[in-house]
Amino acid sequence: MELTLTLDPKSEKPLQAQVFDQVREIILDGQIKAGMALPPSRLLAERLRVSRNTVMLAYERLAAEGYVRARGTAGLFVEPISPDSLLLIQQGSRSFTNGPVPDVSSEPLLCFAGSPGGGGDRPELDFWVGRSDPAGFPLAIWRRIVTRLLVRETAYLTDYCDPAGLPDLRAAISTHLRRARAVAVTEDQVIVTTGGQDALNLVFNLLKGHTRQLCIENPCYLGASLIFRNAGLEIHPVPVDGEGLQTDLLPTSKGSLLYVTPSHQFPTGATMPLTRRLALLRWAEETDSYIVEDDYDSDFRYDGPPLTALAGLDGGRRVFYVGTFSKSVGAGLRIGFATVPRLFWDEARMLKARMSNGQAWLEQAALAAFIDEGHFDRHLRRLRQVYKARRDCLVGALRKTFDGAVVLGGESGLHLVWRLPPGFPPARQIQSLARGQGIGVYALSSGAAYDFDPGARDDMLVFGYSSLTEMQIETAIGELRRILLGNADRGEGTV
């Protein structure tokens, strides 16, 4: 395979980044088809008159982001990319209006159903974020509820549901939110959606006519960044620290829409303290702005008392609360929700009707019964015990294996972050090395996260631990240590 690349040694962009960008574009344009091999790194380096290490680093990045895959000693082969994923990659940041267009080559292949490359291409030991344990699904109870519904209420299978969602489910969600998150809403403030991403789209489209500029955490959830960066509005990325979004750096201009994950910042895992939550609400009032609170995994808190959601402190004025059952019950149900202030209810319901004429009745009815009959609370208590044990196992393994490992965001949720110490290889390189050995660990930019700063430090690895057993976790961390020690022996970083 011949590759025609043009490198500019005078460019500010490193040569390895130029190689990555151009090979990536060739793949996306279809000039190299799935299954075709890239030229050997030594051969391409000779043709380009650059060091072999330059080409190897570009190839490692292509592999880490799912564009190519190593097949033993045979070389690197182009991976198939689905049309939907290709569309997301190609759209990238082209609507970003706050300053120059960022380098979209740093964006990973977005796949909400699993790790880059799709569900069939997961490593054997995969720490992909947000995956619930398949063995934890309440199959026996769910089957009993579904069977009962199909015996008693088959007429609903031939009817359209309320586009806002089944009233029984909206009532069950509102009851759960009042009890578990102190969010005082009623069923006529809840919109049922097809998962959390659908809820984010609903709220954004509902509020875009009221919005002059967009504010978002940095780094942030990739799915939210895709919505914002294709909106055609000015974006203000707001840095996060150990206490979440830095509220003192929010813009003071009127009419903002802010996306925030205060209970478990994605991806860093920081928990926002009460002082900052109150500061956020004051800012929203003073600037006539609205807030989207994404509470994607708040059902799982292991250390300390449950937190009052930002929407619970707000009293139904300026906070739109978004949640999902993907983490707590199962992503295959495709059920999420958004709560809206009463002022927006009619408009939100009409918008939902235009987006889709309601979700499937059976799954909604089964979930409503699952919550109302107390099964959901018992299910959560059981999962918290399982996931806490896995969290403890992962933290213990990291700290034992890598002396003094700095672990962030483990107090709640289904993932945590390991901040790599000085002297270690970059996170992307570790991701690539580990994947080649059947271990899935992820740099922030590949772990469903996005950083608006193209020069951000590459020193964090994301571990989603909920779908692995404790034995698998210990095996994976031991293997990761062996990989890094081998890398250090080759003079490519220290451990």
Disulfide bonds with the S-S distance in Angstrom:
none
